Amino acid sequence: MSEFCTHLPEDRKKYIKDLGSILVDDYGKKDFYKPEEIKKANQKAPWGSGSDYSCWGMSVFSSHEDFDSYHKASGEICDYAEMKQTMLDGISSEGLNFVLPELSDAEIDLSWLDLGDLFQAVGEFFSSFLD
C-alpha cells in the first residue's frame, strides 16, 4: 500500500456516515463534492479538529479529477482508486442516508474509460462483418 497523506479513520463506516450526512445537510445531494466542501464538513464532524481525515473523505465523495487536482496543488501524493477501495471495502450502504456503490476491484475507478468511444469501436467492429 502506498503512503497516504493522513491515517485511516478507525471506524470507516461511521466516518463515511457522519461526513456524508454533513455534506448532504450543508450542500444538498450531489454526485460529487468539492475538496473544500469535504474539508469544511470534516471540521464540523464529531471528531472535529482532533483528526483530519478529509483526504480519505475526498476519496469517497469527490471526483477523481478534483481529488488529483487538490493533491497536486497541495504537494501530497495520494492514490484515489487505492484509497477509495480501502474506504469502501466491505462497507454496505445500509443505515446511510445516501447510497454507496458496491464496487469490485476492477470497477473501483473507471473514470479513464470513455464509454462513447468504446461503444463506437465495438459497433464499427461488428458492422465490418455486415458489409
C-alpha positions in Angstrom: 0.0 0.0 0.0 1.3 3.5 -0.8 1.8 6.2 1.7 -1.2 8.3 2.4 -1.4 11.9 3.5 -3.3 11.1 6.7 -4.0 8.0 8.8 -7.2 5.9 8.1 -10.3 6.6 10.3 -10.7 3.8 12.9 -14.4 3.3 12.1 -14.7 3.8 8.3 -18.5 3.3 8.1 -19.2 5.8 10.9 -16.8 8.3 9.3 -18.5 7.9 5.9 -22.0 8.2 7.5 -21.1 11.2 9.6 -19.2 13.1 6.8 -21.9 12.1 4.2 -24.7 13.4 6.4 -22.9 16.8 6.9 -22.2 17.1 3.2 -25.9 16.4 2.3 -27.2 18.8 5.0 -24.8 21.6 4.0 -24.6 21.2 0.2 -27.5 19.0 -0.8 -27.3 15.7 -2.5 -24.7 15.7 -5.3 -22.8 13.0 -7.2 -19.5 14.6 -6.1 -18.4 17.3 -3.6 -15.5 19.7 -3.9 -12.4 19.0 -1.8 -13.0 22.4 0.0 -16.6 21.3 0.9 -15.2 18.0 2.3 -12.6 19.7 4.4 -15.2 22.1 5.9 -17.5 19.1 6.6 -14.7 17.2 8.2 -14.1 20.2 10.6 -17.9 20.0 11.6 -17.8 16.3 12.3 -17.8 14.8 15.8 -14.0 14.2 15.6 -13.7 17.9 14.7 -10.3 19.4 14.7 -8.8 16.4 16.6 -8.2 14.4 13.4 -8.2 15.5 9.7 -9.5 12.5 7.7 -10.7 14.8 4.8 -8.2 13.2 2.4 -10.0 9.9 3.0 -13.3 11.6 2.6 -12.2 13.1 -0.7 -11.5 9.6 -2.0 -15.2 8.7 -1.3 -17.1 11.9 -2.0 -15.1 13.9 -4.6 -14.5 13.2 -8.3 -11.2 11.6 -9.4 -10.3 14.8 -11.2 -10.9 17.1 -8.2 -9.1 14.7 -5.9 -6.0 14.7 -8.1 -6.1 18.5 -8.6 -6.3 19.1 -4.9 -3.4 16.8 -4.1 -1.3 18.1 -6.9 -1.7 21.6 -5.6 -1.0 20.6 -2.0 2.1 18.6 -3.0 0.6 15.4 -1.4 0.8 12.1 -3.2 -2.3 10.0 -2.7 -3.9 7.3 -4.9 -7.6 7.9 -5.5 -8.5 4.4 -6.5 -6.5 2.7 -3.8 -7.8 5.0 -1.1 -11.4 4.6 -2.3 -11.1 0.9 -2.4 -9.7 0.9 1.2 -12.5 3.1 2.4 -15.4 1.2 0.7 -14.0 -2.4 1.1 -16.7 -4.4 3.0 -18.9 -1.4 3.7 -22.6 -1.5 2.6 -25.0 1.4 2.2 -27.3 0.0 4.9 -28.0 2.7 7.6 -26.6 5.5 5.5 -28.9 8.3 4.2 -27.1 8.1 0.8 -26.1 5.3 -1.4 -22.6 3.9 -1.7 -21.9 2.0 -4.8 -20.9 -1.7 -4.4 -17.6 -1.8 -6.3 -15.4 -4.7 -7.3 -11.6 -4.1 -7.5 -11.9 -3.8 -11.3 -14.7 -1.2 -11.1 -13.2 0.9 -8.4 -12.1 3.6 -10.9 -13.2 3.6 -14.5 -13.0 7.4 -14.9 -10.3 7.0 -17.5 -12.7 5.0 -19.7 -14.7 6.8 -22.4 -17.7 4.6 -22.9 -18.8 6.5 -26.0 -15.5 5.6 -27.8 -15.8 2.1 -26.6 -19.3 1.6 -27.9 -18.3 3.2 -31.2 -15.3 0.9 -31.6 -17.5 -2.2 -30.8 -20.1 -1.0 -33.3 -17.5 -0.5 -36.1 -16.1 -3.9 -35.4 -19.4 -5.7 -35.8 -20.6 -3.6 -38.7 -17.5 -4.7 -40.6 -19.0 -8.2 -40.7 -22.2 -6.9 -42.2 -20.7 -5.0 -45.1 
